[in-house]
């Protein structure tokens, strides 16, 4: 199991902002492990969070905004659990894409 936690409890206190908009802000490879991401923001990436795992991805208090592609791009949407997370102002969302996070 892997946990990435911003620590403060406020998503905008910890911001992941990769150089350029060609890479994902956070990439979760395919594996048999569960991943929890919480209390942080991802901005100005291609896809804010990109996940290939089918074992389980949990997002809590995550703000994935202003990304060139999707705020969240996953292989298995049924394996994703979100609480108090937002996906806004991402390119595909502005084009009418479906919001995955709630």
C-alpha positions in Angstrom: 0.0 0.0 0.0 1.2 3.5 -0.8 0.0 6.8 0.8 0.8 10.3 -0.5 -0.5 12.8 2.1 0.0 16.6 2.0 -0.1 16.5 5.8 -1.7 19.8 6.7 -5.4 18.8 6.0 -5.7 21.8 3.5 -5.4 20.8 -0.2 -3.9 24.1 -1.3 -1.1 24.0 1.2 0.8 21.3 -0.8 0.8 21.8 -4.6 2.2 19.5 -7.2 3.0 21.5 -10.3 5.2 19.6 -12.7 7.4 21.4 -15.3 5.5 21.7 -18.5 2.1 20.3 -19.4 3.2 17.1 -21.1 3.4 14.8 -18.0 0.9 13.7 -15.3 1.2 15.4 -12.0 0.9 12.1 -10.2 1.3 8.8 -12.0 0.1 5.5 -10.4 1.4 2.5 -12.4 -0.4 -0.9 -12.8 0.1 -3.0 -9.7 -1.6 -5.0 -7.0 -1.3 -2.3 -4.4 -3.8 0.3 -3.2 -2.9 4.0 -3.3 -4.3 6.8 -1.1 -3.7 10.4 -2.1 -4.9 13.1 0.2 -4.7 16.7 1.3 -3.0 18.2 -1.8 -3.5 19.9 -5.1 -2.3 19.0 -8.6 -2.2 21.7 -11.2 -0.7 22.6 -14.6 0.0 18.9 -15.6 -1.3 17.0 -18.6 -3.5 14.8 -16.5 -3.6 15.8 -12.9 -3.7 12.2 -11.6 -3.2 9.3 -13.9 -3.8 5.8 -12.6 -3.5 2.4 -14.2 -4.1 0.4 -11.0 -7.2 -1.7 -10.6 -6.4 -2.6 -7.0 -7.9 0.6 -5.6 -7.2 4.4 -5.6 -8.6 6.6 -2.8 -8.6 10.4 -3.1 -9.4 12.5 -0.1 -9.4 16.3 -0.1 -7.6 16.5 -3.5 -8.0 19.4 -5.9 -7.0 18.6 -9.4 -7.4 21.7 -11.5 -6.1 23.7 -14.5 -4.6 20.6 -16.2 -4.2 20.4 -20.0 -6.0 17.0 -20.2 -8.1 15.5 -17.4 -8.1 16.2 -13.7 -8.3 12.4 -13.2 -7.6 9.8 -15.8 -8.1 6.2 -14.7 -8.2 2.7 -16.2 -10.8 1.3 -13.7 -13.2 4.0 -12.5 -14.9 1.4 -10.3 -11.7 1.1 -8.2 -11.7 4.8 -7.4 -13.1 6.2 -4.1 -13.3 10.0 -3.6 -14.2 12.2 -0.7 -14.1 16.0 -0.5 -12.2 16.2 -3.8 -12.7 18.4 -6.8 -11.8 18.4 -10.5 -12.3 21.7 -12.2 -11.0 23.9 -15.0 -9.3 21.1 -16.8 -9.2 21.2 -20.6 -11.3 18.1 -21.3 -13.8 19.2 -18.7 -14.1 22.6 -20.4 -14.8 20.8 -23.7 -17.7 19.0 -22.1 -15.9 16.0 -20.6 -17.5 14.1 -17.8 -16.3 14.9 -14.2 -15.1 11.8 -12.5 -14.3 13.2 -9.0 -17.0 14.3 -6.6 
